[in-house]
Amino acid sequence: MFTAVVLMVLLLVTGWQVAAGGPLAAWDESVSRGLRQPSPESRGGGWAQPAADLGSVAVAVPVLAAAMAVFWWWMRRWWPVMCAAAAMAAVPLVVVPLKVLFDRPGPVSGSGYFPSGHTATAVVAYGCAALLVSAVVRSGVVRWAAASVAVLLVVATGAGLVRRAYHWPLDVLASCALGGLLLLAVALLSGDRGPGGRRPAGRRPRAWPVPGSPGR
């Protein structure tokens, strides 16, 4: 509950600052100008372009689909898979109306940049993939590694988006909060008591790790 409150407050504060043109939004734009590439409209972009592309549907969704397939093959439970798929489908349903509502100008041109769809896609896809892997494996090291890789991929996505001037930092931060709320919903709804098919004999299911909960 505490984690959900923090994420909700973060999302509301960033949205309020962007909508009101507050000091946080002004600082955000000033920082972004110092971080982005001198010529972001040029092709290439070094490491930033591949990093930004990690948040594209073409890259992130296949990773989630592979994790869903592994989970289903090993656990024979459809409910967690459906929850992860629903969270991924919810990203554009939430992000697109917010983009229209805030209509924030981009770092270079255009409008409708708040929040970042690529960042939200990365958070949900890689986060759900880590949750699915963590539910299958018994090794704490592997579960820690899955969560760490997911975080690194999201950080790389956000850094690439800011560096390439595709988004302001607050766009990325707001989408991290939004994606985090979706991940919390998936983790809470996809426990062992959720509906699903029979589990294979000898494969005891693991409780899903809920972010912010002790002992998980």
Secondary structure, 3 states (H helix, E strand, C coil): CHHHHHHHHHHHHHHHHHHHCCHHHHHHHHHHHHHCCCCCCCCCCCCHHHHHHCCCHHHHHHHHHHHHHHHHHHHCCCHHHHHHHHHHHHHHHHHHHHHHHHCCECCCCCECCCCCHHHHHHHHHHHHHHHHHHHHCCCHHHHHHHHHHHHHHHHHHHHHHHHCCCCCHHHHHHHHHHHHHHHHHHHHHCCCCCCCCCCCCCCCCCCCCCCCCCCC
